Amino acid sequence: MLRAAVSIVVFCACVSGASGAPIEDLESPMLVNLWFTPVAVDCSLSDQPVILHWKVADNLSGIDAETHLRLDSPSGASSGNMAKTLWLGECVDGDPQAGVYDLQFVMPRYSELGTWTVNRLWMWDAVGNLRSHASSLPAYLSAQGIEPPTITVGPSAPEPSTWAMLALAACILTSSRRVARAAYTRR
């Protein structure tokens, strides 16, 4: 029986730097900033759209692979797993090496009331370098001087009723009459 030997040869194209040494991307991407728009929503009547903006940087290959985040509920009782995938096409400013990306998602109607926090984030670059902030994201952001982003879910402030506005106007009018009477009787 004749067996054929198969050889697999892997070729790697390398880019050379000014010194002639090959350049390789060994650094994972960096999170520069992270914030929500809006920072508060009322989910009592309907789903509410939210945008998570993040500014990221990568030294060479750029952000390319999927990026996940986890948004945790106020009590921790809700699964709160709103993992979303961010692809390169969602860059709204800059480029894959230094850009601002938007992640759009929905806070569902009847979401748990209170402050929701981003506690976990995983980012990859185009060659697979990973930066993981699994349960350490708030501490990492604070150490970088970045306020950890939160979104507050709650009922919106009620509109002042017509009766409340009339009562306020009556109080002001009554007070101004008393001041006017006091000023008149002093003369």
C-alpha positions in Angstrom: 0.0 0.0 0.0 1.4 3.3 -1.1 0.9 6.3 1.3 1.2 9.8 0.1 2.8 12.2 2.5 1.1 15.6 2.8 3.0 18.6 4.0 1.3 21.7 5.1 3.3 24.8 4.9 2.1 28.0 6.5 3.4 31.2 5.1 3.1 34.4 7.1 3.6 37.7 5.5 5.2 40.1 7.9 5.5 43.9 7.6 8.9 45.3 8.5 9.4 48.5 10.5 12.0 51.2 10.0 14.6 49.0 11.6 13.8 46.1 9.3 12.4 44.0 12.1 9.0 42.5 11.5 6.0 44.3 13.1 3.4 42.2 14.8 0.3 43.1 16.8 0.6 41.6 20.3 -1.4 44.2 22.1 -5.1 44.0 22.9 -7.5 46.9 22.2 -7.9 49.6 24.8 -11.2 51.1 26.1 -10.8 54.9 26.2 -14.3 56.0 27.2 -17.8 54.6 27.6 -21.2 56.4 28.0 -24.9 56.1 27.5 -27.4 58.2 25.6 -29.9 58.8 27.3 -28.8 58.2 30.9 -32.4 57.7 32.1 -35.4 56.0 30.5 -39.1 55.3 31.4 -40.0 51.8 30.4 -43.5 51.8 31.9 -45.3 52.4 28.6 -43.0 50.9 26.0 -39.5 49.6 25.0 -36.9 52.4 25.1 -34.0 52.7 22.7 -30.6 53.3 24.3 -27.1 53.9 22.7 -23.9 52.9 24.4 -21.1 54.9 23.0 -17.5 53.7 23.4 -14.2 55.1 22.3 -11.6 52.4 21.6 -8.1 52.3 20.4 -5.9 49.5 19.0 -2.2 49.9 18.1 -2.1 48.1 14.7 -4.8 45.7 13.4 -7.8 47.6 14.8 -11.1 46.5 16.3 -12.5 43.9 14.0 -14.0 40.9 15.9 -17.1 40.8 17.9 -17.3 42.7 21.1 -19.7 41.8 23.9 -21.0 43.7 26.9 -23.2 42.7 29.8 -25.6 45.1 31.4 -26.6 44.1 34.9 -29.9 44.9 36.6 -30.1 46.9 39.8 -30.9 43.9 42.0 -28.8 41.4 40.2 -31.8 39.1 40.2 -32.7 39.8 36.6 -30.5 38.0 34.1 -29.8 41.4 32.6 -27.8 39.8 29.9 -28.1 42.2 27.1 -25.0 40.9 25.3 -24.7 42.7 21.9 -22.2 42.1 19.1 -20.4 45.1 17.8 -19.0 44.9 14.3 -16.5 47.2 12.6 -19.3 48.7 10.5 -20.7 50.5 13.5 -17.8 53.0 13.8 -19.3 56.5 13.9 -16.1 58.5 14.2 -12.5 57.7 13.5 -11.2 54.4 12.2 -10.5 50.8 13.5 -7.3 52.0 15.3 -8.9 54.9 17.1 -12.7 55.3 16.9 -16.0 55.9 18.5 -18.5 53.0 18.2 -22.2 53.0 18.9 -24.0 50.0 20.3 -27.8 50.4 20.0 -30.1 48.3 22.1 -33.5 48.4 23.7 -34.5 48.4 27.4 -37.7 46.3 27.3 -41.0 47.6 28.6 -41.4 46.8 32.3 -37.6 46.6 32.9 -36.5 46.5 36.5 -36.5 50.0 38.1 -33.3 51.4 39.3 -29.7 51.8 38.1 -28.4 49.3 35.5 -24.6 49.0 35.2 -22.2 47.7 32.6 -20.0 45.2 34.5 -18.5 43.1 31.8 -16.9 43.9 28.5 -14.9 41.7 26.0 -13.0 43.3 23.1 -11.0 41.7 20.3 -8.9 43.2 17.6 -8.5 41.9 14.0 -5.8 39.4 14.9 -7.6 38.0 18.0 -6.0 39.8 20.9 -8.5 40.0 23.7 -9.1 42.6 26.4 -11.5 41.2 29.0 -13.1 43.1 31.8 -15.2 40.3 33.3 -16.6 41.7 36.5 -13.8 44.3 36.8 -15.0 46.9 34.4 -16.1 49.5 36.9 -12.8 49.3 38.8 -10.8 49.5 35.6 -12.8 52.6 34.4 -12.5 54.3 37.8 -8.7 53.7 37.7 -8.6 55.4 34.3 -10.5 58.4 35.6 -13.7 57.4 33.7 -17.1 57.5 35.4 -18.5 53.9 35.1 -21.6 54.3 32.9 -25.1 53.6 34.3 -28.6 53.9 32.9 -31.5 54.6 35.3 -34.9 53.0 34.6 -37.8 54.6 36.3 -41.1 56.4 35.7 -40.8 59.9 34.2 -41.6 62.8 36.4 -45.3 63.5 36.3 -46.4 66.6 34.4 -47.7 69.3 36.8 -51.5 69.2 36.8 -53.6 72.2 36.0 -54.9 72.3 39.5 -51.4 72.3 41.0 -50.4 75.2 38.7 -53.5 77.2 39.7 -52.9 76.5 43.4 -49.3 77.8 43.0 -50.5 80.9 41.2 -53.0 81.6 43.9 -50.4 81.3 46.6 -48.1 83.7 44.7 -51.0 86.2 44.1 -52.0 86.0 47.8 -48.5 86.6 49.0 -48.0 89.5 46.7 -51.2 91.1 47.9 -50.1 90.7 51.5 -46.7 92.4 50.7 -48.5 95.2 48.9 -50.9 95.7 51.8 -48.1 95.7 54.3 -46.2 98.3 52.2 -49.3 100.5 51.9 -50.1 100.5 55.7 -46.5 101.4 56.6 -46.6 104.7 54.8 
